[in-house]
């Protein structure tokens, strides 16, 4: 078994708490992504799992072993770093072999067989005799991943491995990583600050902020049902719109009242409490031009301040009083800055957060079926 159990993990650097009492279980064979802004504690968490940072408090188990005090080589893990960490004077094959004998009793012949097998999986046999200076960024990353594969560890740890690649190669490597995970079927923890990588790669995604876990869920659940305002605004590009509203309750339900709009919220029984104010949230793709929507029930007006053609859509920056909404309109819509547009929302995709940033309302119930997500290399 190579599941990971983290209980109350904490890391302090003098008077700074980098990781603050996090608990997390990673299933055997799962691909879990840790995502968050710079300084949130995701890489420190990975380094504690690897044994590269001492644990201040808490318990870390890999399989049935408590590994808090074990050396990195005793943990049956392999780590791929952001900067590849290849020795410049060694060939690709020598880099992949390096360290094998110190952590195993394999013969030279067995090590050579493992290197060749890893090279075949990664489609890099022709790179084995080249030095890092003769390789592109993507090729160096494949060699670094190959060095991890040859050890056949229980757990793979990847710390922002694609951040040094150009945009096109990152998309290609994401697909290859998914295919690789499917072939080797090892427990994998992947750290990134890129929410697109997190959404496309992870079986589940853990969002970190200020050393704490905000939410852990499958990507689509995370997107559709954010448990905090931070998650709502961090996951998605553009981010979820959030504006302050007054909540007006009566016998018929509840209205979200803003200076420039008033919307009746469906399924008021979904509220976890009955506050008089909150923060209303709706994603840009869940706002439409009323003229293009079917069965429009509620509308409001906004002034367009900026337009951004994105190809597949037209992103509108719309002013509603002192607040701004981002709206994804249909591509090639004839709208210019200064135009006043009539908008409507998808009433099944509305959210409300309290003053502390906790979600207290989603207009549609969380569906268990959305948790059954299986990644494909095309994601």
N, C-alpha and C positions, 0 to 999 in steps of 0.2 A: 504494500500500500504506500502511496506517495501523496496522500492528502496532507494539507497544512492546517494546523490549528494555532491561531494567534489569540492570546487571552491577555488583555490589559497591557499590551506592549507600549512601553514608554522609553523615549530617548531624550536625555537632557544634556546640553552643552553649557556648562557653568550655570548661568541664570536664564538660559533660553531653553524652552521645551519644544523640540523639533517634532516629536511624535508624542501624542498625548492620549495615552490609555485607549489604544484601539484594539478591537476584537474582531476577528474575521476567520471564517472557515473556507478553505479552498478544497473542492472535491478532487479526488483522484482523476487525473486526465483532463481537468478543466483548464480552459484558457481564460484567466482573469486579468483584467486591465486595471491598473491604478492610474487615475487621471486627476489632474488638478493644476492650479497655477504654480509658478515658480515659488519655492519656499514653503510648499504645503506639507512636506514630509514624505512624499512618495518615494524618492530615491533613498532617503535614509531608512525607510521601512525595508526596502529591497536589500540594502546593504546589511541590515541587521539579520535578515533571513539568510544571507550569504555568509555571515560571520565576519564581515569586514568592519562592522561597528559593534561595540559592546552594547548590551541591552541594560538600560538603567533599572527597569523593573518589568514584570510581566513574564509570561511563559510562551515559549515557541516550541511547537512539536512538528516534526516531519514524519509522517507515518505514525508508528507507535513509540518513537524516540523523542525524548526531551533533548533539544539541541542547544539550549542557551549557552552552555560552556564548551561545546565541541569546536574544534578547529574547522576552518572552511573545508579542508580536504576530507574531513570525516562526515560531512553532512550529505554527501551524494547529490550535490548541486553543481550546475554549470552556469556561468554568467557571461552574457554578451554586453559589452560596454558601448557607450555612445561613440567613443573615439577609436573603436576597433581594437586598440592595444596589441598590435602585431609587432613582432620584432623585425626591424628593417633589414637585418643581415641574414635572415632566414627565408627560405622558400615557403610557399604556401603549405606544402606537405610538412615541412619542419615545424612551422608554426602550429599546425594542427596536432602534431605529435608531442609538442613540448609539454612537459608536465605529466604525461601519461604514466611513466614508470614510477613517479613519486606517489601516485594515488592508486596504483594497481600492480598486479603481478603478471601482466601480459607480456608475452614474448615479443621480440621485434617483428616476427612474422604476423602475429595476431594484431599488433598495432598497425602495421601496413595494411592489413585487410580492412580494419575499421576505417582508416583514412580513405581508402579507395571506395568503401561503401558510402561514407558520408559525402565524398566528392560526387559519386553517382547520383545520390539523392538531390544534391544541390546543383547538378549539371555543371560542375567545374573541374572535370578531370584535367583539362588542358591548362589549368591555372596552378597545378600543384608544383611545378618547377619554376614558377616565377616568384620574384621578390615583390614586397608591397609597393615599391616605387614603380613597378611595371603594371600595376593593377589600377583600375578605376575605383571610385568610391563604392559602387555597388558590388564589385568583385571582391574588394577588401572585406566588405560586410559579410559576403557569403563565406569567405575563408574563416572569419571570426565565428560565424555560426557553426561552420564545420568543426572548428576546434571544440565547441561545446558538444556537438553531436557524438564525436568519437568516444567520449567518456560514458555515453549511455547513462546519464544521471537520472535520478528519480524526479528532479525538479529543474526546469529551465527558468532562469531569471534574465530578463532583457531590459536594459536601462536605456530608453530612448534610442534604440538602435538605428532608426531611420532618419533622425533629425539632421544628419549631415548630407543627406541625399537631395537631389533636385526633385521638384514636384512630380514629374512624370515617373521617375524611378521609384519614388516613395509609393505611388499607387501600384506599380508592378510588384514591388517587394512585399507590400501588404498581402496581395493575393498569394505570393509564394510562401509567406509565413503561415497563412491559413492552410495551404496544401501540406506544408511541412508538418504542422501540428497534427493534421489528420493522419499522416503517415507514421509518425513516431509515437503519437498518443501519450505524450508525457504531460504531467502537470506543469503549467506555464504561468508565470507572473510577468506581466509586461507593463513597464512604466512609460508614460507619455504625458506631455502637456497638451497634445493635439486631440481635441475632442472628436474629430473625424476619424482618426486612427482608433480611438477608444470604441466608437460606435460600430466600426466595421470589423474589428478584430475580436472583441470580447464575447465569450459566452455570457459572462456577467461583467459589469463595470462598477468599480468602487470609486466614488468621487470624494477626494480629500480636500480639506480646507483648514488652514491653520493647525495642522497636525492631527485633525480629527476626521473621522469618516462621516460624511453627510448622508450618503445613501449607497446601497449596494443592490443592484438589480440587473436583469437582462437589459440590453440597450434600448429596445422599444418601450419597455415599461418605464425606464429612466426618463425617456423623452416625453412620454404621454402623461406620466403621473409623478412629476418631481415632488419630493417630500419637503423640499425647502426652496426658498426664493433663490438661494445661491445656485442650486442645481439647475433650476429653471433658466437662470440667466447664463450659466456657464455652458450647458449642453445645448447645442443648436447654433446655427450661423445663418442669418442674424439671430441674436438671442431673443428669448421670449420678451414681449413687451410687458412692462409692469408699471402701473400708474395707481396713485392713491385714490380711493373711493370711500364714500359713505355708504353704509349698508342700511337700507330702510326696510324694516320688517312690518308685515301686516298679516291679516288672516289669509290672504291669497298667496303669500310667498315672500320673496325678498328681491329688492332692486339694488343694483350697483349704480350709485349716483356720482357722476363726475360733473365738473363745471360745464363740460361740453357734450356729455351724453348721459343717457339713463337706460340701463338694460335690465330687463327682468331675467333673473337667473333661474334656469330650470332645476328641478330636483332639489329643492331647498333642504330636504331631509338629509342630503349628503353633507351638509355642514356639520363639523364636529363640535361646534359651539355657535352661539348667537351673538357675535360682536356687532358693534354699531359702526365700525370702520375697519378697513383692511387695505390690502394691495391687490388690485385686479390684474390678472395675467392672461395673455392670449398670444399665441405664436403668430409671426407674420403671415404664414401660409394659411392661417385660420381666419384671416380678415380678407374680405373680398369687396370689389367694387359692386355696389348694389345693382347696377345695370347689367352685370354679367352673372348674377346669382339667381338661382331658382328658389321659388317659395320664400321670398324675403319677408320676415316678420318684424324685425327691428332694425332701424337704420340711424345713422348720425353723420354729421358733416365734419370734414377736416380740410385744412389747407395744405397743399403740397409745397414743401420747401426745397426738396432735392429729389432728383430722379437718378437711379443707377441702373442702366441696362445690363442684365446679367446673362443675356442669351435666352435661357429657358424661361425667364420671367423678368419683370420690371420692378425693381425695388423702389418703393416710394417712402420718403421721409415726410410724414404728415404731422402737422401741428394741431394739437387740441388744447387750446389755452397755453399754459406754460409747460405742458408735457408734449412728448413726441411719440408717435407710433410708427413702427416700420411695417409696411404692407407689401406683400408679394402679389403684384398684379400680373395679369396676363402679358406675355411678351408682345411687343409691338403695339401696346396700348398707346393711344395718342393723348398723352398727359404731359403737361409742362409745369415747371415751378410757378407758383402763384394760382394755379387752378384750385377750385374748391370741389372736392369729390364727395359723393355719398357712399358711405361704407356700411357693411353688415358683417356679422361674426358668425362662425360656426358654433352654434349653441351647445354642441356636444364636446367642445374643446376649450372650456373656460375654467379658470382657476382663481382662487383667492388665497392669499397668505396673510398671516397675522402680523402684528408689529414686530415680533421677534423673528420673522422670516419663515415660520413653520406653515406648511400647507394645511388649510382648514376646510378646503372645498375643491372638488373636481366635479365638473358638471355631468360627466359620465362615469359609471362605476369602473373600477379597475378590473379588467378581464383576465381571468387565469390563463385563457388561451394565448394571450400575447406573451406569456412567459416561456412558451415552448418554442424557442428560437434556435435554429440550427444554422451555423455559419456555412457559407459556400465560398470557394475561391473567387467568385465573381463579385462578392460583396464590396 
